[in-house]
C-alpha cells in the first residue's frame, strides 16, 4: 500500500517515537518484573531501536527481519537455545517480554516471529533428538530459515483433532497426504510441522507429528488473501504423497496427539505477550497524543470524555499484564512438575482464559483508543490502525475466543464435579 500524506504536527511527531513509547511502557512494567528481566527488556528495546526499526519496510514482508532478530537470539526466548542456558535469560516470562517489545515496534513482525520461534521451534526443541533435526532448529532460531505449523484443514478448524490428513507407514519412511489451511508463514516456509493420522476414525491414537522440508517432492503452497496483515504470509499448504524420513518424526503414532495439546499451552501464552504488546503500543500512543493535541483551547486529555475512558483502559491493561506475566510462572511449574496432572490441567485452562482476556482486551483497546484519538488514528501517520488489524488476527490464532471460553468452562465444570 502506498504511504499517505503526513498530517501529524511536527511537535507531536517528535514526541510520538518508539523510544518514548518504550520509556513510558517501562514505567508501567518495571515494577512487575525482576532486575534481570528489566535488564533483558532494556537490551531488547535498544536492539529494536538500533537495528529493527531502521530496517522496517512496510512495503515488504517481515521475513528479512528474522535474520536481524536471530543475531541476538531474539527469534525466541522460551527455551535455552545456544548460549542462553548459562545466562538464565530464557523461559516463558522472557518470551512474554520479548513479544511485548517486538510488538511495540512492529506488530506484524512479532506475529510471524512467534510462529517460527515458538509454535514451530518449541516442539522441535522438545522432541527433536537427532543431528539433522538439530540443524533444522539451528537454522530457524538463527533466523536463516522459516518455520510454520500445519494443524487446521478446510473442514477442520476448531475440531482440528478429527483431521483428514493421513500418514501411512512405509518401512523407513512415512507417506503424507494432507491439505492444511491458515498456515502462518506457510507460503514462504522452509520447514513445516505437520500433523496427520493413520486412522481417521481414531485420530487420538494414531496421530503423528513430523517435520516436512520444503525440498521434499509433492509440496504446494499458496497464499490466502488476509488483508489485515499484508506483510505476513498465511496460506494453504498441500502435501501430495510426500515421503517423510523416520528421522523427521517428532511424535510417533499417538504421540503426535499428546505433543499437539502440550504445545498449545506455550502457543497461547506466547500470543498473550503479542496481544499485550499491541495493546501497550496503542494505549501509550493515545496517552501521548491526547496530552499534546489541542482542541477547543485545551489539551484533549483534559476533557472528561477522554481521560476517564483512557484511565479505565490503562487500569484493565495493567491488570491483564500482571496476569499475563503470571502465565510465565504457571508454565514454569509445568516444566518443574511434568508428572503432576493437576498442575497441567489447571495451566491448560489458565492459558486459555488468559489468552482470551489478553487478545480480547487488545482488540478493545485498539478500537476504543482509535475513537479517542480521532481521525488521524485511522491513517498511517500512527500505528494504531496496524495494531488494530493485528489484534483481529491474534484473537483467532491459537483458537478463537469462544474456543478459549469453552476450554475454560470445561475446567470450571470439572472442578464442580470433583466436589459435588
N, C-alpha and C positions, 0 to 999 in steps of 0.2 A: 504493500500500500504506500502511495506517495505521501511524504510528510506534508502536513498542512502548515499554514502560516502561523507564526508565533504572535499571540495577543497577550501574553503574560507580561506584566510590568517588569522593568529591569530590577527594581528593588525586591519584589517578591521572588523573581527568578534567581537572584543572587543568594537568597536565603533558603530557597527550596532545593537544597543539594542533598545528595545521598549522604555526604559526610554529616550534615546537620541532622538528618533523619536518624542516622546511627547514634549520634550523640544523645538525642532525646530517648531513643529506644533503650540505650544503655542505662539511663537514669531509672527507667522502669524495671529493667530485668536484672540489673546487677544485685539488688537486694535478695533476689530469688536464687542466686547461684553461688557456687564456691569460688574461692580465689583462683584456683586452677582453671575453672570454667570461664571466669572473667578474662583471664589472660588469653585463653584459647579464642574466645569471641573477639577480642581486640585484634588478634593476629589475623583471623579470618576477615574481619572488616577491612583491615588495612590492605590485605591482598585483593579483596574485591574492588576497592577504590583504585589501587595502583595498576592492577593487571586485567581484571574482568571488565569493569565499567568502560575503560577506554577502548576495549575490543568489541563491545556490543554493536552489532549492526542489525537494526530492526527489519532490514530488507532480506536478511539471510537467516537460515535455520540456526539453531543454538549449538549444533554439534561440534563446530570448530572450537568452541569454548571449553569442551571437555578436556582437551589437551592441556589447556592452561590450568584447569582445576586439578588435573592429575599430577602436575608437577609438585604440588604441595599436599598430595594425598587428600584432596577435598572432593573426590568423587563420592566418598562415603566416610563416615566415622563410626559406624556401628560396630565393626569387627577390627581386631588387632592385626590389620594387614601391614606388611612392610615393617617399618621401624616403630609402629605405634605401640607394640606390646611393651616396650621399655618405657615409653613416655607416659603411659596410663591414660592418654587423652583419646579414649575411644569408649564406645558404649552408646546406649540409646539417648542419654541426655546430651552427649556431644553431637550426636546425629541431629537431634532436635535444634540445637543451637546453630549448626551448620545450615540446616534447612531454612531457619528464620533469616539468617544473614544473607543467604543466597537469594531467597525470595524477595527480599527488600530491594536488591539491586536489579534482579531480572526474574520475575515470577515464572516465565516460560522455561528458562534455563533450569530452575530448580525442579520443575515438574519432570523434565526429561532426565535430570541427574538422579532423582530418587529411583526412577525405574531402572536405569542401568546400574547404579551403585548399590541399591538396597534390594529392590524387588527381584532383580536378576542376581546381583552379587552375593546377597546373603545366603541363598540356598547353595550356590556354588562353593562358597567359603565353608559352609557347614557339612556338605555331603560329598564334595569332590575329593577323591582320595588318591588320584594318580598324577603323574608328572604332566601329562598333556592337559588335563583339566586345570591344573595349577597355572599352566602357561596361558590358558584362556582367561583365567581370573586376573592374572598379571596385566594382560593387555587391556582388559576392560577397566580395571581400577586405576590404571595409569592414564586413562582417557584416550588411549590409542585406538581402541575398538569400542563398538556399541553393543549393548545387550538389551534384550527385551524378554517378556514372558508371555506365553500363549496359553490362556485358560479358556476364555469365553468363546462361544460359537454363535452362529446366526440365531438358532432357536434355543440356545443355552446360555442365557445371561445370568440372571440371579440363580438359576438352578444349574450352576456350572458343573456340579458333581456328575450329573447324568449326561455326560458328554458322548458325542457320537464319534469322536476321533479314535481311531483304532491303532493298536500296536500288535504286530504279530511276531512271535519269537521264531527266528530263523537261524538257529545254530549260533554262529559267532557274531550275529548282528540282529537288530530289530527292524522290522519294516513298518514305517509310519505312514498313515494316510489321515490327513486332517485338514480342516478349514477353520482357522481361528480369526476372530474379528476383534476390533478395538485393541489391537496390539500396539501399545505406545512404543515408539521408536522402531516398530516393525519394518516399515518400508526401507529404512537405512541400516537396519541392524546387521551386525556381523555374526552374532550368536543369539540363539533362541532357546529358552527353556520351554519345552512343550510337554503337555500332559495328554496322555492317551490311555485307553483301556484295551485289554484283550477280550473282555466280555462286557458288552454294553448293558447287559442285564445285571451285572454285578460290578459296577464301577468302583465301589469302595475296596473290594477285594482284589481287583485286577489292574488298578491304575499304576502307570509308570510315570516317572519324571525324568526326562532326558534332555541333553544338550544337543541341539542341531546347529551345524555350522553352515554359513552362507554358501560355502563352496560345494556342499553336498548336492548331488543331482536331484531334481524334482521339486525345487523350491520356487515359488512365485509370490511376490509381494506387491500390493497395490495400496495406494494412499486413499483414505477416506476423507471426505470433504467436511472437516470440522473447522469452522471459520473462527471460533473463539481463540484458538491457539495456532496461528498461521506458521509459527517458527518451530513447532513440534510436529513430527510426522506420526500420525496414528493410522493404522492400516488393517488390511485383510492379508493374512498370511496363509498360503496354501502349500501343503506338503503332499506330494503325489509319489507314492512308492519310494519314499526316502529311506535309504539304508543308514541306520544309526549304529555305530560300533558299540559293543558292550561296555567299552571303557568310558563312554559318554553317558552312562546311566547314573543318575544321582539318587533316584528312588526306584528300587526294583518292584516287581509285581506286588501290589498292595501298599508298598512303601510310598508310592507317589501320593496316595491319598493323605497319609499322615503328614508328609512333608508339605503338601499344599496348605493344609489348615494350620500347621505350625507357622508357616511363613506369613500367613495373613495377619498375624498379630504385629509382626515387625513392619509389614507394609502399612497397616493402618496407623501405627504410631508415627512412622516417618511422614505420612501425609498430614498428620496433626501439626508437625513442625512447619510444613509448607503452608498450610492454611493460616497458622498464626502469623507467619511471615508476611503474607499478602495483607492480612488484617492490620498489622502494625504499619506497613508501608502506607496504606491509605489513611489510617487513623492519624498518624503523625503528619502526613501531608495536609490533611484537613485542619489539624491544630495549628500548624504554621500559617497556612493560607488565611484562615479566618482571623488570626491575630494580626495580620498585616493588611488585609483587604478592607477598604473603607467604603461605606455605603450610608447614605443619609447623615453624613457628617461624623461618623464614628466607625471604629473597627467592628466588623460584623460579629466577632466573638462576644462582644458586649451585649448583644441582643439575647434576651431570654430564650427566644425560639431557636437560637444557635447553640449557646453554651450549655444549656441543660441536656439536649439530646447527645451532644458530643461527650459530655461528662458521663452520662449513663453508658454510652458505648465503650468508653475507656474503662469504666468500672467492670463491665462484663468481660472486656478483653484481658484485663489484669487477672481476673479470677480464672478465665479459661487458660491463660498462660501458666499459672500455678498448677492447674490440673494437668495441662499438657506435659509439664516437666515431671509430674508425678508418674506419668506413663513410663518415663525412663526408669524410675525406681522400681516400678512394678515389673517391667521387662527384665530388669537385672535379677529380680527374685526368681523368675522362671529359669534363668541360667544357673543360678545358685542351687536351686532345688528341682532338678529335672524330673524326679520321680514323684513329686507331690502333686497329685491330680487336682486337689482343691485349689492350689495356687494357680495352676494353668487354666483351670476353668474360670476362676474369678478374673484372671488377666484377659482372657478372651472377651468376656463381657465388658470389662472396663475399657479395653482398647476400642471396642465397637461404640460404646457410649461416648467416649471422648472424641473419637473421630467424627461422630455425628455432630456433637456440640461445636467442635472447632471449625469444621468445614461450613456448617450452617451459619455460625456466627460470622465467619469471614465473608460469606456472601451478604449477610445482613449489613455488616459494617461498610462494605464497599458500596452497596446500593444506597444506604442512608447517608453516608458521607458525601457521595456524589450529589445528592439533593441539597445538602447543607452548603457545599462549596459553590454550587451553581453551574452555569453553562460551561465554564472552562474545564470542568471535571470530565466533560464528555469529549474533549479534544485530546490530541496527542501532546498538548503542552504539559500535561500532567500524566502520571502513570496510573491514574485511578481507573479509567476505562479498561486498561490492560489487566490490572489486578482483578477487576470485577469479572472479566471474561475467564481468567484462570480459575477464579473461585467457583464458577459454574462447573468446570471440569472436576475440580477437587471434591465437589460434593458427590460425584458419582463414581469416580475411580476408587478401587478398593471396596466397592459395594455401595450402592445408592443409600441415601439417608434412611429410607424406610427399611431397607435390609438391616442397617445397623440397629434400628429400633427393634426389629423383630428378634435379632440375636440377643439384644439386651433384655427384652421382655421374657424370652425363654429362661434366661438366668434368674430373673425375678420369680417366675413361675416355679422353677425347680427349687428355689430357696424356700418358698412357702410349702411345697410338697414335702420337703425334707423335715419339716417341723410339725405340720398338721396331719 
